[in-house]
């Protein structure tokens, strides 16, 4: 019987509270993330890029081929888990492990002995005489039953192949966030730096939302530089939707005017304004990304 989600979370809490994981904050965050995603039925989503961005705070243009942080931490985590279950977790009812070659954890119940050693003498074996049936008695019934099973199985396969709910899910909307345009007349604020920070932050937030296929900010930056028509930029990035924004600054105050447009059609889908401060750009990033995600989800539906 598979362990319940509550039992798994209880074991996870015990494990993360152990001495082995006492000073392993980043590794603990890694393990908790992959376990919770697996319990939520999202184990197939646990790819190196997703973990790098969501657990280790890598930027949206993170390239796992150049940055091995996830692979390195996964190897360390496997060692820590082995150390825990060899010591403090020796009597645990559930074992959590991270098989090589993937990032979805394996959750298995421990195997207790069927009979405790102290009670072994008191348990008498039960011997049951095997039942012998005449092969001739049931042969006609079985002969008539077998074609029915074959026919039923064929029908089930046919229904499964036809069923509309078995269709492959629709591909995610591909979104490109172009570099925000800084205020050319800024006074007192490094507008270019803030614009770049907002661009990277909004891109990363959209990646974390996991509702769209988001173009890496480095690719968007390279293509958008010196490009002309929006449809040409969208075609170069293979983007369904392009998000653009320009900044207006007034001292420390920032106003961002953002829009989303259909790349192939060059048609506006959404326009909005946001206000904040340069000192709290993180909040502004999340606000813009949430608004973009909500608007595009409504547009797609």
FITOR-532085 format. One record per residue (C-alpha): chain; z, x, y. Coordinates in pm, 1 decimal, m for minus. Last residue first. Layout:
% residues N
<zagu><guro>A</guro><w>Z</w><u>X</u><v>Y</v></zagu>
...
//
This chain:
% residues 301
<zagu><guro>A</guro><w>m2303.3</w><u>m966.7</u><v>3096.0</v></zagu>
<zagu><guro>A</guro><w>m2455.0</w><u>m643.0</u><v>3222.9</v></zagu>
<zagu><guro>A</guro><w>m2385.8</w><u>m725.3</u><v>3586.1</v></zagu>
<zagu><guro>A</guro><w>m2025.8</w><u>m822.8</u><v>3513.5</v></zagu>
<zagu><guro>A</guro><w>m1964.0</w><u>m494.5</u><v>3331.4</v></zagu>
<zagu><guro>A</guro><w>m2134.2</w><u>m307.6</u><v>3615.5</v></zagu>
<zagu><guro>A</guro><w>m1908.4</w><u>m462.4</u><v>3879.9</v></zagu>
<zagu><guro>A</guro><w>m1587.2</w><u>m404.7</u><v>3683.9</v></zagu>
<zagu><guro>A</guro><w>m1675.1</w><u>m42.3</u><v>3608.4</v></zagu>
<zagu><guro>A</guro><w>m1772.0</w><u>28.1</u><v>3970.3</v></zagu>
<zagu><guro>A</guro><w>m1450.9</w><u>m129.5</u><v>4100.3</v></zagu>
<zagu><guro>A</guro><w>m1236.2</w><u>66.8</u><v>3855.0</v></zagu>
<zagu><guro>A</guro><w>m1417.1</w><u>389.9</u><v>3946.8</v></zagu>
<zagu><guro>A</guro><w>m1368.0</w><u>331.9</u><v>4321.5</v></zagu>
<zagu><guro>A</guro><w>m996.4</w><u>257.1</u><v>4284.7</v></zagu>
<zagu><guro>A</guro><w>m940.0</w><u>548.3</u><v>4045.2</v></zagu>
<zagu><guro>A</guro><w>m1106.1</w><u>797.3</u><v>4281.6</v></zagu>
<zagu><guro>A</guro><w>m917.6</w><u>660.4</u><v>4582.7</v></zagu>
<zagu><guro>A</guro><w>m584.6</w><u>703.4</u><v>4403.9</v></zagu>
<zagu><guro>A</guro><w>m673.5</w><u>1064.3</u><v>4322.5</v></zagu>
<zagu><guro>A</guro><w>m783.5</w><u>1127.6</u><v>4683.9</v></zagu>
<zagu><guro>A</guro><w>m426.8</w><u>1099.5</u><v>4807.1</v></zagu>
<zagu><guro>A</guro><w>m410.6</w><u>1382.1</u><v>5064.7</v></zagu>
<zagu><guro>A</guro><w>m761.5</w><u>1304.2</u><v>5188.7</v></zagu>
<zagu><guro>A</guro><w>m648.9</w><u>955.9</u><v>5277.4</v></zagu>
<zagu><guro>A</guro><w>m772.7</w><u>612.9</u><v>5178.9</v></zagu>
<zagu><guro>A</guro><w>m1032.1</w><u>347.0</u><v>5249.3</v></zagu>
<zagu><guro>A</guro><w>m1291.1</w><u>181.4</u><v>5027.9</v></zagu>
<zagu><guro>A</guro><w>m1615.3</w><u>m3.2</u><v>5098.4</v></zagu>
<zagu><guro>A</guro><w>m1829.7</w><u>m199.3</u><v>4851.1</v></zagu>
<zagu><guro>A</guro><w>m2190.9</w><u>m255.5</u><v>4741.1</v></zagu>
<zagu><guro>A</guro><w>m2318.0</w><u>m375.0</u><v>4400.6</v></zagu>
<zagu><guro>A</guro><w>m2646.1</w><u>m425.3</u><v>4216.0</v></zagu>
<zagu><guro>A</guro><w>m2896.6</w><u>m288.1</u><v>4463.9</v></zagu>
<zagu><guro>A</guro><w>m3251.8</w><u>m272.1</u><v>4323.8</v></zagu>
<zagu><guro>A</guro><w>m3445.8</w><u>50.7</u><v>4281.7</v></zagu>
<zagu><guro>A</guro><w>m3604.8</w><u>m112.5</u><v>3973.8</v></zagu>
<zagu><guro>A</guro><w>m3589.1</w><u>187.6</u><v>3735.9</v></zagu>
<zagu><guro>A</guro><w>m3255.6</w><u>311.1</u><v>3874.4</v></zagu>
<zagu><guro>A</guro><w>m3072.2</w><u>m18.3</u><v>3913.5</v></zagu>
<zagu><guro>A</guro><w>m2840.6</w><u>39.1</u><v>4206.3</v></zagu>
<zagu><guro>A</guro><w>m2468.7</w><u>94.1</u><v>4257.3</v></zagu>
<zagu><guro>A</guro><w>m2323.6</w><u>125.9</u><v>4606.8</v></zagu>
<zagu><guro>A</guro><w>m2040.1</w><u>303.5</u><v>4779.8</v></zagu>
<zagu><guro>A</guro><w>m1915.9</w><u>325.7</u><v>5137.9</v></zagu>
<zagu><guro>A</guro><w>m1614.4</w><u>554.0</u><v>5143.0</v></zagu>
<zagu><guro>A</guro><w>m1372.7</w><u>557.8</u><v>5434.0</v></zagu>
<zagu><guro>A</guro><w>m1141.6</w><u>853.2</u><v>5471.6</v></zagu>
<zagu><guro>A</guro><w>m835.9</w><u>897.4</u><v>5692.8</v></zagu>
<zagu><guro>A</guro><w>m703.6</w><u>1246.8</u><v>5754.4</v></zagu>
<zagu><guro>A</guro><w>m877.0</w><u>1270.9</u><v>6095.3</v></zagu>
<zagu><guro>A</guro><w>m1131.5</w><u>992.8</u><v>6097.6</v></zagu>
<zagu><guro>A</guro><w>m1375.5</w><u>1052.4</u><v>5813.1</v></zagu>
<zagu><guro>A</guro><w>m1683.5</w><u>866.9</u><v>5693.9</v></zagu>
<zagu><guro>A</guro><w>m1798.5</w><u>935.6</u><v>5339.1</v></zagu>
<zagu><guro>A</guro><w>m2118.3</w><u>837.5</u><v>5163.1</v></zagu>
<zagu><guro>A</guro><w>m2160.3</w><u>691.2</u><v>4816.6</v></zagu>
<zagu><guro>A</guro><w>m2416.2</w><u>663.0</u><v>4537.5</v></zagu>
<zagu><guro>A</guro><w>m2397.9</w><u>520.7</u><v>4183.9</v></zagu>
<zagu><guro>A</guro><w>m2718.3</w><u>516.1</u><v>3976.7</v></zagu>
<zagu><guro>A</guro><w>m2770.6</w><u>267.5</u><v>3695.9</v></zagu>
<zagu><guro>A</guro><w>m2997.9</w><u>277.5</u><v>3391.3</v></zagu>
<zagu><guro>A</guro><w>m2999.3</w><u>657.6</u><v>3385.7</v></zagu>
<zagu><guro>A</guro><w>m3245.8</w><u>883.1</u><v>3199.7</v></zagu>
<zagu><guro>A</guro><w>m3137.6</w><u>1161.1</u><v>3438.4</v></zagu>
<zagu><guro>A</guro><w>m3493.2</w><u>1247.6</u><v>3545.4</v></zagu>
<zagu><guro>A</guro><w>m3587.2</w><u>878.2</u><v>3539.8</v></zagu>
<zagu><guro>A</guro><w>m3290.0</w><u>785.6</u><v>3757.5</v></zagu>
<zagu><guro>A</guro><w>m3379.7</w><u>1057.5</u><v>4010.4</v></zagu>
<zagu><guro>A</guro><w>m3741.8</w><u>941.7</u><v>4018.2</v></zagu>
<zagu><guro>A</guro><w>m3631.9</w><u>578.1</u><v>4055.0</v></zagu>
<zagu><guro>A</guro><w>m3414.0</w><u>676.7</u><v>4350.2</v></zagu>
<zagu><guro>A</guro><w>m3702.5</w><u>825.8</u><v>4539.5</v></zagu>
<zagu><guro>A</guro><w>m3689.4</w><u>1182.5</u><v>4669.6</v></zagu>
<zagu><guro>A</guro><w>m3503.3</w><u>1467.2</u><v>4510.0</v></zagu>
<zagu><guro>A</guro><w>m3379.3</w><u>1770.9</u><v>4705.4</v></zagu>
<zagu><guro>A</guro><w>m3059.1</w><u>1797.2</u><v>4509.5</v></zagu>
<zagu><guro>A</guro><w>m3024.4</w><u>1485.6</u><v>4293.8</v></zagu>
<zagu><guro>A</guro><w>m3128.6</w><u>1659.3</u><v>3973.4</v></zagu>
<zagu><guro>A</guro><w>m2877.6</w><u>1944.7</u><v>3986.5</v></zagu>
<zagu><guro>A</guro><w>m2583.5</w><u>1731.4</u><v>4098.7</v></zagu>
<zagu><guro>A</guro><w>m2650.0</w><u>1463.8</u><v>3837.9</v></zagu>
<zagu><guro>A</guro><w>m2668.1</w><u>1729.3</u><v>3565.6</v></zagu>
<zagu><guro>A</guro><w>m2342.2</w><u>1891.3</u><v>3680.1</v></zagu>
<zagu><guro>A</guro><w>m2177.8</w><u>1548.6</u><v>3702.7</v></zagu>
<zagu><guro>A</guro><w>m2247.1</w><u>1479.2</u><v>3336.1</v></zagu>
<zagu><guro>A</guro><w>m2424.3</w><u>1145.4</u><v>3287.6</v></zagu>
<zagu><guro>A</guro><w>m2189.3</w><u>867.1</u><v>3178.3</v></zagu>
<zagu><guro>A</guro><w>m2262.3</w><u>649.5</u><v>2875.0</v></zagu>
<zagu><guro>A</guro><w>m2058.5</w><u>343.7</u><v>2964.0</v></zagu>
<zagu><guro>A</guro><w>m1750.1</w><u>152.7</u><v>2851.9</v></zagu>
<zagu><guro>A</guro><w>m1531.8</w><u>450.1</u><v>2760.8</v></zagu>
<zagu><guro>A</guro><w>m1303.3</w><u>397.6</u><v>3063.8</v></zagu>
<zagu><guro>A</guro><w>m1218.9</w><u>768.1</u><v>3041.9</v></zagu>
<zagu><guro>A</guro><w>m1581.4</w><u>857.8</u><v>3117.6</v></zagu>
<zagu><guro>A</guro><w>m1576.8</w><u>628.9</u><v>3421.5</v></zagu>
<zagu><guro>A</guro><w>m1259.9</w><u>801.8</u><v>3542.0</v></zagu>
<zagu><guro>A</guro><w>m1422.4</w><u>1144.7</u><v>3499.8</v></zagu>
<zagu><guro>A</guro><w>m1726.1</w><u>1045.5</u><v>3708.2</v></zagu>
<zagu><guro>A</guro><w>m1502.6</w><u>899.8</u><v>3980.5</v></zagu>
<zagu><guro>A</guro><w>m1300.9</w><u>1222.0</u><v>3991.0</v></zagu>
<zagu><guro>A</guro><w>m1599.5</w><u>1456.4</u><v>3999.2</v></zagu>
<zagu><guro>A</guro><w>m1760.5</w><u>1264.7</u><v>4287.9</v></zagu>
<zagu><guro>A</guro><w>m1429.0</w><u>1231.8</u><v>4471.4</v></zagu>
<zagu><guro>A</guro><w>m1362.5</w><u>1605.2</u><v>4444.8</v></zagu>
<zagu><guro>A</guro><w>m1714.3</w><u>1687.6</u><v>4565.7</v></zagu>
<zagu><guro>A</guro><w>m1673.6</w><u>1458.3</u><v>4866.3</v></zagu>
<zagu><guro>A</guro><w>m1329.7</w><u>1605.7</u><v>4942.4</v></zagu>
<zagu><guro>A</guro><w>m1471.5</w><u>1958.3</u><v>4935.3</v></zagu>
<zagu><guro>A</guro><w>m1765.2</w><u>1865.8</u><v>5157.0</v></zagu>
<zagu><guro>A</guro><w>m1545.6</w><u>1679.0</u><v>5403.8</v></zagu>
<zagu><guro>A</guro><w>m1304.2</w><u>1965.1</u><v>5465.8</v></zagu>
<zagu><guro>A</guro><w>m1099.7</w><u>1749.1</u><v>5699.6</v></zagu>
<zagu><guro>A</guro><w>m1006.7</w><u>1841.7</u><v>6059.8</v></zagu>
<zagu><guro>A</guro><w>m1302.2</w><u>1684.6</u><v>6231.4</v></zagu>
<zagu><guro>A</guro><w>m1585.9</w><u>1553.8</u><v>6017.6</v></zagu>
<zagu><guro>A</guro><w>m1924.4</w><u>1514.5</u><v>6186.4</v></zagu>
<zagu><guro>A</guro><w>m2149.1</w><u>1563.4</u><v>5883.5</v></zagu>
<zagu><guro>A</guro><w>m1942.0</w><u>1316.0</u><v>5679.0</v></zagu>
<zagu><guro>A</guro><w>m1991.7</w><u>1415.8</u><v>5314.6</v></zagu>
<zagu><guro>A</guro><w>m2251.6</w><u>1249.1</u><v>5086.5</v></zagu>
<zagu><guro>A</guro><w>m2106.6</w><u>1175.9</u><v>4744.3</v></zagu>
<zagu><guro>A</guro><w>m2285.4</w><u>1362.6</u><v>4466.0</v></zagu>
<zagu><guro>A</guro><w>m2470.2</w><u>1118.6</u><v>4235.9</v></zagu>
<zagu><guro>A</guro><w>m2277.4</w><u>924.1</u><v>3973.0</v></zagu>
<zagu><guro>A</guro><w>m2514.1</w><u>854.1</u><v>3680.9</v></zagu>
<zagu><guro>A</guro><w>m2459.4</w><u>557.8</u><v>3448.7</v></zagu>
<zagu><guro>A</guro><w>m2614.0</w><u>484.0</u><v>3107.7</v></zagu>
<zagu><guro>A</guro><w>m2527.7</w><u>131.4</u><v>2993.2</v></zagu>
<zagu><guro>A</guro><w>m2404.2</w><u>151.3</u><v>2636.2</v></zagu>
<zagu><guro>A</guro><w>m2639.0</w><u>76.7</u><v>2349.8</v></zagu>
<zagu><guro>A</guro><w>m2616.9</w><u>m273.2</u><v>2197.1</v></zagu>
<zagu><guro>A</guro><w>m2415.5</w><u>m293.3</u><v>1876.1</v></zagu>
<zagu><guro>A</guro><w>m2607.7</w><u>m283.0</u><v>1545.4</v></zagu>
<zagu><guro>A</guro><w>m2658.7</w><u>m623.4</u><v>1384.0</v></zagu>
<zagu><guro>A</guro><w>m2413.5</w><u>m732.0</u><v>1113.5</v></zagu>
<zagu><guro>A</guro><w>m2298.5</w><u>m1023.7</u><v>1327.8</v></zagu>
<zagu><guro>A</guro><w>m2642.9</w><u>m1178.9</u><v>1298.1</v></zagu>
<zagu><guro>A</guro><w>m2608.7</w><u>m1219.0</u><v>918.0</v></zagu>
<zagu><guro>A</guro><w>m2939.5</w><u>m1153.1</u><v>742.4</v></zagu>
<zagu><guro>A</guro><w>m2841.8</w><u>m836.2</u><v>552.4</v></zagu>
<zagu><guro>A</guro><w>m2503.9</w><u>m977.5</u><v>459.3</v></zagu>
<zagu><guro>A</guro><w>m2659.3</w><u>m1305.5</u><v>347.7</v></zagu>
<zagu><guro>A</guro><w>m2907.0</w><u>m1124.4</u><v>122.8</v></zagu>
<zagu><guro>A</guro><w>m2638.1</w><u>m900.6</u><v>m22.0</v></zagu>
<zagu><guro>A</guro><w>m2424.3</w><u>m1203.3</u><v>m99.9</v></zagu>
<zagu><guro>A</guro><w>m2717.0</w><u>m1379.0</u><v>m263.3</v></zagu>
<zagu><guro>A</guro><w>m2786.1</w><u>m1075.9</u><v>m483.2</v></zagu>
<zagu><guro>A</guro><w>m2420.5</w><u>m1060.7</u><v>m584.2</v></zagu>
<zagu><guro>A</guro><w>m2422.6</w><u>m1429.7</u><v>m677.8</v></zagu>
<zagu><guro>A</guro><w>m2736.5</w><u>m1382.0</u><v>m889.0</v></zagu>
<zagu><guro>A</guro><w>m2586.9</w><u>m1085.4</u><v>m1074.0</v></zagu>
<zagu><guro>A</guro><w>m2262.8</w><u>m1274.7</u><v>m1130.4</v></zagu>
<zagu><guro>A</guro><w>m2453.5</w><u>m1574.9</u><v>m1263.5</v></zagu>
<zagu><guro>A</guro><w>m2660.4</w><u>m1355.2</u><v>m1493.9</v></zagu>
<zagu><guro>A</guro><w>m2336.2</w><u>m1218.7</u><v>m1647.7</v></zagu>
<zagu><guro>A</guro><w>m2162.1</w><u>m1550.5</u><v>m1711.1</v></zagu>
<zagu><guro>A</guro><w>m2404.2</w><u>m1690.2</u><v>m1972.1</v></zagu>
<zagu><guro>A</guro><w>m2378.4</w><u>m1383.5</u><v>m2195.4</v></zagu>
<zagu><guro>A</guro><w>m2005.4</w><u>m1369.0</u><v>m2139.8</v></zagu>
<zagu><guro>A</guro><w>m1961.8</w><u>m1722.0</u><v>m2260.2</v></zagu>
<zagu><guro>A</guro><w>m2183.2</w><u>m1657.8</u><v>m2568.0</v></zagu>
<zagu><guro>A</guro><w>m1982.0</w><u>m1341.6</u><v>m2655.5</v></zagu>
<zagu><guro>A</guro><w>m1637.9</w><u>m1495.0</u><v>m2627.2</v></zagu>
<zagu><guro>A</guro><w>m1560.5</w><u>m1583.5</u><v>m2989.0</v></zagu>
<zagu><guro>A</guro><w>m1795.5</w><u>m1325.2</u><v>m3142.3</v></zagu>
<zagu><guro>A</guro><w>m1605.3</w><u>m1026.2</u><v>m3001.2</v></zagu>
<zagu><guro>A</guro><w>m1284.3</w><u>m1146.1</u><v>m3164.8</v></zagu>
<zagu><guro>A</guro><w>m1000.5</w><u>m1060.8</u><v>m2936.0</v></zagu>
<zagu><guro>A</guro><w>m738.4</w><u>m798.1</u><v>m3008.3</v></zagu>
<zagu><guro>A</guro><w>m430.6</w><u>m796.8</u><v>m2788.8</v></zagu>
<zagu><guro>A</guro><w>m251.3</w><u>m464.5</u><v>m2779.0</v></zagu>
<zagu><guro>A</guro><w>107.1</w><u>m469.2</u><v>m2893.9</v></zagu>
<zagu><guro>A</guro><w>339.8</w><u>m419.6</u><v>m2603.0</v></zagu>
<zagu><guro>A</guro><w>577.9</w><u>m126.8</u><v>m2593.3</v></zagu>
<zagu><guro>A</guro><w>849.0</w><u>m120.6</u><v>m2330.0</v></zagu>
<zagu><guro>A</guro><w>1009.6</w><u>217.3</u><v>m2281.3</v></zagu>
<zagu><guro>A</guro><w>1381.2</w><u>215.4</u><v>m2230.5</v></zagu>
<zagu><guro>A</guro><w>1516.5</w><u>311.3</u><v>m1888.4</v></zagu>
<zagu><guro>A</guro><w>1875.5</w><u>425.4</u><v>m1909.2</v></zagu>
<zagu><guro>A</guro><w>1789.3</w><u>787.7</u><v>m1975.6</v></zagu>
<zagu><guro>A</guro><w>1570.2</w><u>823.3</u><v>m1663.2</v></zagu>
<zagu><guro>A</guro><w>1831.7</w><u>683.1</u><v>m1429.0</v></zagu>
<zagu><guro>A</guro><w>1963.1</w><u>1015.1</u><v>m1296.4</v></zagu>
<zagu><guro>A</guro><w>1607.8</w><u>1155.4</u><v>m1269.1</v></zagu>
<zagu><guro>A</guro><w>1493.8</w><u>866.9</u><v>m1042.4</v></zagu>
<zagu><guro>A</guro><w>1200.1</w><u>680.4</u><v>m1189.3</v></zagu>
<zagu><guro>A</guro><w>857.7</w><u>639.0</u><v>m1024.7</v></zagu>
<zagu><guro>A</guro><w>905.8</w><u>953.4</u><v>m819.1</v></zagu>
<zagu><guro>A</guro><w>828.2</w><u>904.5</u><v>m446.0</v></zagu>
<zagu><guro>A</guro><w>469.7</w><u>969.8</u><v>m327.5</v></zagu>
<zagu><guro>A</guro><w>463.7</w><u>1000.4</u><v>51.6</v></zagu>
<zagu><guro>A</guro><w>254.5</w><u>736.1</u><v>224.0</v></zagu>
<zagu><guro>A</guro><w>m70.1</w><u>858.3</u><v>381.7</v></zagu>
<zagu><guro>A</guro><w>m206.4</w><u>873.7</u><v>736.0</v></zagu>
<zagu><guro>A</guro><w>m502.0</w><u>1112.2</u><v>774.2</v></zagu>
<zagu><guro>A</guro><w>m565.9</w><u>1195.8</u><v>1137.5</v></zagu>
<zagu><guro>A</guro><w>m909.4</w><u>1147.5</u><v>1299.0</v></zagu>
<zagu><guro>A</guro><w>m1004.3</w><u>1482.1</u><v>1457.6</v></zagu>
<zagu><guro>A</guro><w>m1267.5</w><u>1614.6</u><v>1217.6</v></zagu>
<zagu><guro>A</guro><w>m1385.9</w><u>1914.2</u><v>1015.0</v></zagu>
<zagu><guro>A</guro><w>m1046.2</w><u>2013.8</u><v>886.3</v></zagu>
<zagu><guro>A</guro><w>m812.3</w><u>1731.3</u><v>795.3</v></zagu>
<zagu><guro>A</guro><w>m536.9</w><u>1646.8</u><v>1045.7</v></zagu>
<zagu><guro>A</guro><w>m222.6</w><u>1534.8</u><v>864.9</v></zagu>
<zagu><guro>A</guro><w>43.2</w><u>1268.0</u><v>901.5</v></zagu>
<zagu><guro>A</guro><w>272.3</w><u>1204.9</u><v>603.6</v></zagu>
<zagu><guro>A</guro><w>473.5</w><u>885.4</u><v>571.1</v></zagu>
<zagu><guro>A</guro><w>806.5</w><u>832.1</u><v>390.3</v></zagu>
<zagu><guro>A</guro><w>947.0</w><u>1157.8</u><v>527.6</v></zagu>
<zagu><guro>A</guro><w>1174.6</w><u>1357.0</u><v>296.7</v></zagu>
<zagu><guro>A</guro><w>1033.5</w><u>1702.8</u><v>376.5</v></zagu>
<zagu><guro>A</guro><w>994.8</w><u>1622.1</u><v>744.1</v></zagu>
<zagu><guro>A</guro><w>1254.5</w><u>1868.1</u><v>866.6</v></zagu>
<zagu><guro>A</guro><w>1114.5</w><u>2155.9</u><v>661.2</v></zagu>
<zagu><guro>A</guro><w>782.4</w><u>2181.5</u><v>474.4</v></zagu>
<zagu><guro>A</guro><w>663.8</w><u>1863.5</u><v>646.2</v></zagu>
<zagu><guro>A</guro><w>727.4</w><u>2017.5</u><v>988.3</v></zagu>
<zagu><guro>A</guro><w>564.4</w><u>2353.8</u><v>912.6</v></zagu>
<zagu><guro>A</guro><w>250.2</w><u>2185.5</u><v>774.3</v></zagu>
<zagu><guro>A</guro><w>232.8</w><u>1969.1</u><v>1085.1</v></zagu>
<zagu><guro>A</guro><w>271.0</w><u>2273.9</u><v>1311.1</v></zagu>
<zagu><guro>A</guro><w>m8.5</w><u>2461.9</u><v>1131.5</v></zagu>
<zagu><guro>A</guro><w>m244.6</w><u>2165.2</u><v>1157.3</v></zagu>
<zagu><guro>A</guro><w>m158.8</w><u>2136.5</u><v>1527.6</v></zagu>
<zagu><guro>A</guro><w>m245.7</w><u>2502.0</u><v>1589.4</v></zagu>
<zagu><guro>A</guro><w>m589.4</w><u>2450.6</u><v>1433.0</v></zagu>
<zagu><guro>A</guro><w>m642.2</w><u>2136.0</u><v>1641.2</v></zagu>
<zagu><guro>A</guro><w>m534.4</w><u>2322.9</u><v>1955.9</v></zagu>
<zagu><guro>A</guro><w>m802.1</w><u>2589.1</u><v>1903.2</v></zagu>
<zagu><guro>A</guro><w>m1073.3</w><u>2335.9</u><v>1822.7</v></zagu>
<zagu><guro>A</guro><w>m988.1</w><u>2127.6</u><v>2129.9</v></zagu>
<zagu><guro>A</guro><w>m971.0</w><u>2424.6</u><v>2369.7</v></zagu>
<zagu><guro>A</guro><w>m1302.3</w><u>2574.2</u><v>2249.8</v></zagu>
<zagu><guro>A</guro><w>m1474.4</w><u>2573.2</u><v>2591.7</v></zagu>
<zagu><guro>A</guro><w>m1838.0</w><u>2686.2</u><v>2589.5</v></zagu>
<zagu><guro>A</guro><w>m1970.5</w><u>2472.6</u><v>2303.4</v></zagu>
<zagu><guro>A</guro><w>m1727.5</w><u>2194.9</u><v>2393.6</v></zagu>
<zagu><guro>A</guro><w>m1908.9</w><u>2151.1</u><v>2730.9</v></zagu>
<zagu><guro>A</guro><w>m1699.8</w><u>1974.7</u><v>2996.1</v></zagu>
<zagu><guro>A</guro><w>m1921.6</w><u>1811.4</u><v>3259.3</v></zagu>
<zagu><guro>A</guro><w>m1678.0</w><u>1518.0</u><v>3290.8</v></zagu>
<zagu><guro>A</guro><w>m1396.3</w><u>1755.2</u><v>3380.5</v></zagu>
<zagu><guro>A</guro><w>m1136.7</w><u>1864.6</u><v>3123.5</v></zagu>
<zagu><guro>A</guro><w>m799.6</w><u>1692.8</u><v>3135.8</v></zagu>
<zagu><guro>A</guro><w>m678.9</w><u>1820.4</u><v>2795.2</v></zagu>
<zagu><guro>A</guro><w>m617.3</w><u>1480.5</u><v>2639.2</v></zagu>
<zagu><guro>A</guro><w>m884.1</w><u>1250.9</u><v>2785.1</v></zagu>
<zagu><guro>A</guro><w>m1160.1</w><u>1501.6</u><v>2868.8</v></zagu>
<zagu><guro>A</guro><w>m1122.3</w><u>1745.4</u><v>2578.7</v></zagu>
<zagu><guro>A</guro><w>m1041.4</w><u>1464.0</u><v>2335.7</v></zagu>
<zagu><guro>A</guro><w>m1359.7</w><u>1276.5</u><v>2428.8</v></zagu>
<zagu><guro>A</guro><w>m1571.4</w><u>1592.3</u><v>2403.2</v></zagu>
<zagu><guro>A</guro><w>m1436.4</w><u>1689.5</u><v>2059.9</v></zagu>
<zagu><guro>A</guro><w>m1500.7</w><u>1347.7</u><v>1910.5</v></zagu>
<zagu><guro>A</guro><w>m1242.3</w><u>1087.5</u><v>1819.2</v></zagu>
<zagu><guro>A</guro><w>m1457.1</w><u>775.7</u><v>1856.1</v></zagu>
<zagu><guro>A</guro><w>m1477.7</w><u>725.3</u><v>1477.9</v></zagu>
<zagu><guro>A</guro><w>m1099.2</w><u>682.7</u><v>1469.5</v></zagu>
<zagu><guro>A</guro><w>m1115.5</w><u>383.6</u><v>1703.1</v></zagu>
<zagu><guro>A</guro><w>m947.3</w><u>125.7</u><v>1479.0</v></zagu>
<zagu><guro>A</guro><w>m646.2</w><u>89.2</u><v>1709.6</v></zagu>
<zagu><guro>A</guro><w>m428.5</w><u>274.0</u><v>1457.0</v></zagu>
<zagu><guro>A</guro><w>m679.7</w><u>561.3</u><v>1471.8</v></zagu>
<zagu><guro>A</guro><w>m670.5</w><u>569.4</u><v>1851.6</v></zagu>
<zagu><guro>A</guro><w>m289.4</w><u>573.2</u><v>1842.3</v></zagu>
<zagu><guro>A</guro><w>m285.3</w><u>862.3</u><v>1592.8</v></zagu>
<zagu><guro>A</guro><w>m543.4</w><u>1065.5</u><v>1787.8</v></zagu>
<zagu><guro>A</guro><w>m355.3</w><u>1028.4</u><v>2117.8</v></zagu>
<zagu><guro>A</guro><w>m9.2</w><u>1093.9</u><v>1971.3</v></zagu>
<zagu><guro>A</guro><w>m130.3</w><u>1414.7</u><v>1806.8</v></zagu>
<zagu><guro>A</guro><w>m291.5</w><u>1552.3</u><v>2123.6</v></zagu>
<zagu><guro>A</guro><w>6.2</w><u>1459.0</u><v>2342.1</v></zagu>
<zagu><guro>A</guro><w>235.0</w><u>1638.2</u><v>2098.0</v></zagu>
<zagu><guro>A</guro><w>8.4</w><u>1944.3</u><v>2114.0</v></zagu>
<zagu><guro>A</guro><w>29.6</w><u>1945.1</u><v>2493.3</v></zagu>
<zagu><guro>A</guro><w>406.0</w><u>1912.0</u><v>2489.8</v></zagu>
<zagu><guro>A</guro><w>478.8</w><u>2163.7</u><v>2215.0</v></zagu>
<zagu><guro>A</guro><w>826.9</w><u>2280.8</u><v>2310.0</v></zagu>
<zagu><guro>A</guro><w>1028.0</w><u>2049.8</u><v>2083.2</v></zagu>
<zagu><guro>A</guro><w>748.7</w><u>2001.4</u><v>1825.7</v></zagu>
<zagu><guro>A</guro><w>910.6</w><u>2199.9</u><v>1543.6</v></zagu>
<zagu><guro>A</guro><w>1258.5</w><u>2094.2</u><v>1656.4</v></zagu>
<zagu><guro>A</guro><w>1173.2</w><u>1732.1</u><v>1580.8</v></zagu>
<zagu><guro>A</guro><w>1128.2</w><u>1456.6</u><v>1838.5</v></zagu>
<zagu><guro>A</guro><w>750.3</w><u>1450.3</u><v>1793.3</v></zagu>
<zagu><guro>A</guro><w>796.6</w><u>1403.4</u><v>1417.5</v></zagu>
<zagu><guro>A</guro><w>1054.6</w><u>1127.3</u><v>1449.1</v></zagu>
<zagu><guro>A</guro><w>834.2</w><u>942.3</u><v>1703.3</v></zagu>
<zagu><guro>A</guro><w>529.7</w><u>979.2</u><v>1476.3</v></zagu>
<zagu><guro>A</guro><w>729.8</w><u>846.5</u><v>1179.3</v></zagu>
<zagu><guro>A</guro><w>827.3</w><u>537.4</u><v>1378.1</v></zagu>
<zagu><guro>A</guro><w>469.2</w><u>497.2</u><v>1500.4</v></zagu>
<zagu><guro>A</guro><w>344.2</w><u>505.5</u><v>1140.3</v></zagu>
<zagu><guro>A</guro><w>604.1</w><u>251.7</u><v>1029.1</v></zagu>
<zagu><guro>A</guro><w>508.2</w><u>19.8</u><v>1316.1</v></zagu>
<zagu><guro>A</guro><w>138.1</w><u>51.4</u><v>1229.5</v></zagu>
<zagu><guro>A</guro><w>211.2</w><u>m46.8</u><v>869.8</v></zagu>
<zagu><guro>A</guro><w>177.7</w><u>205.7</u><v>587.8</v></zagu>
<zagu><guro>A</guro><w>m104.1</w><u>141.0</u><v>337.7</v></zagu>
<zagu><guro>A</guro><w>0.0</w><u>0.0</u><v>0.0</v></zagu>
//
